[in-house]
Amino acid sequence: MNSYRIMKTKDGWGLFRTGSVKPLAAASTKDGLVALATPFIAGAAASVRVHNENGTFQELRF
């Protein structure tokens, strides 16, 4: 199963593969990035951990 994280960055929000420091996608808002993340997990066994602005865990999506 692929694992991704949506986290706050200095420029907005980033979608990261777990363990990576380079984002696969970026957006200015968290909601915008959640929409962009859909193609990365569509039809695949994947999970996305969504974090708050302060870095704490908010929710897990499959």
ZIPEPE-V74415 format. One record per residue. N is the residue number from 1. RES is the residue in one small letter. PHI is phi in radians with two decimals (none if undefined). NEAR is the number of other C-alpha atoms within 12 Angstrom. D_LAST is the distance of its C-alpha to the last C-alpha in Angstrom with 1 decimal. Layout:
# ZIPEPE-V74415
n->N res->RES phi->PHI near->NEAR d_last->D_LAST
n->N res->RES phi->PHI near->NEAR d_last->D_LAST
This chain:
# ZIPEPE-V74415
n->1 res->m phi->none near->13 d_last->10.2
n->2 res->n phi->-1.39 near->19 d_last->10.2
n->3 res->s phi->-2.20 near->24 d_last->9.5
n->4 res->y phi->-2.21 near->33 d_last->10.1
n->5 res->r phi->-2.33 near->42 d_last->11.7
n->6 res->i phi->-1.88 near->45 d_last->13.0
n->7 res->m phi->-2.39 near->40 d_last->16.5
n->8 res->k phi->-1.20 near->27 d_last->19.9
n->9 res->t phi->-2.14 near->26 d_last->22.4
n->10 res->k phi->-1.18 near->13 d_last->26.2
n->11 res->d phi->-1.81 near->14 d_last->25.8
n->12 res->g phi->2.60 near->20 d_last->22.8
n->13 res->w phi->-2.29 near->32 d_last->19.1
n->14 res->g phi->-2.30 near->36 d_last->17.6
n->15 res->l phi->-1.78 near->41 d_last->14.5
n->16 res->f phi->-2.06 near->30 d_last->15.1
n->17 res->r phi->-1.28 near->25 d_last->14.1
n->18 res->t phi->-0.96 near->22 d_last->14.4
n->19 res->g phi->1.67 near->12 d_last->18.2
n->20 res->s phi->-1.70 near->15 d_last->19.3
n->21 res->v phi->-1.84 near->16 d_last->21.6
n->22 res->k phi->-1.83 near->18 d_last->21.6
n->23 res->p phi->-1.22 near->24 d_last->19.0
n->24 res->l phi->-1.40 near->22 d_last->17.6
n->25 res->a phi->-2.66 near->30 d_last->17.8
n->26 res->a phi->-2.48 near->27 d_last->19.5
n->27 res->a phi->-2.68 near->24 d_last->20.2
n->28 res->s phi->-1.39 near->20 d_last->22.6
n->29 res->t phi->-2.19 near->23 d_last->20.2
n->30 res->k phi->-1.15 near->27 d_last->16.8
n->31 res->d phi->-1.07 near->22 d_last->16.1
n->32 res->g phi->-1.10 near->18 d_last->17.5
n->33 res->l phi->-1.27 near->30 d_last->15.3
n->34 res->v phi->-1.03 near->31 d_last->12.0
n->35 res->a phi->-1.14 near->19 d_last->13.6
n->36 res->l phi->-1.20 near->22 d_last->14.6
n->37 res->a phi->-1.28 near->33 d_last->11.2
n->38 res->t phi->-0.92 near->22 d_last->10.1
n->39 res->p phi->-1.10 near->15 d_last->12.4
n->40 res->f phi->-1.22 near->25 d_last->11.2
n->41 res->i phi->-1.93 near->24 d_last->7.8
n->42 res->a phi->-1.12 near->16 d_last->9.4
n->43 res->g phi->1.27 near->12 d_last->10.5
n->44 res->a phi->-2.20 near->14 d_last->9.4
n->45 res->a phi->-1.39 near->14 d_last->7.8
n->46 res->a phi->-2.60 near->22 d_last->6.0
n->47 res->s phi->-2.28 near->26 d_last->4.5
n->48 res->v phi->-2.23 near->32 d_last->6.3
n->49 res->r phi->-1.64 near->28 d_last->8.9
n->50 res->v phi->-1.75 near->31 d_last->11.0
n->51 res->h phi->-1.91 near->27 d_last->14.6
n->52 res->n phi->-1.33 near->20 d_last->17.7
n->53 res->e phi->-1.01 near->18 d_last->20.8
n->54 res->n phi->-1.48 near->13 d_last->22.4
n->55 res->g phi->1.63 near->16 d_last->19.7
n->56 res->t phi->-1.33 near->14 d_last->18.5
n->57 res->f phi->-1.16 near->17 d_last->15.0
n->58 res->q phi->-1.90 near->17 d_last->13.8
n->59 res->e phi->-2.79 near->17 d_last->10.3
n->60 res->l phi->-2.04 near->17 d_last->6.9
n->61 res->r phi->-2.12 near->21 d_last->3.8
n->62 res->f phi->-2.04 near->21 d_last->0.0
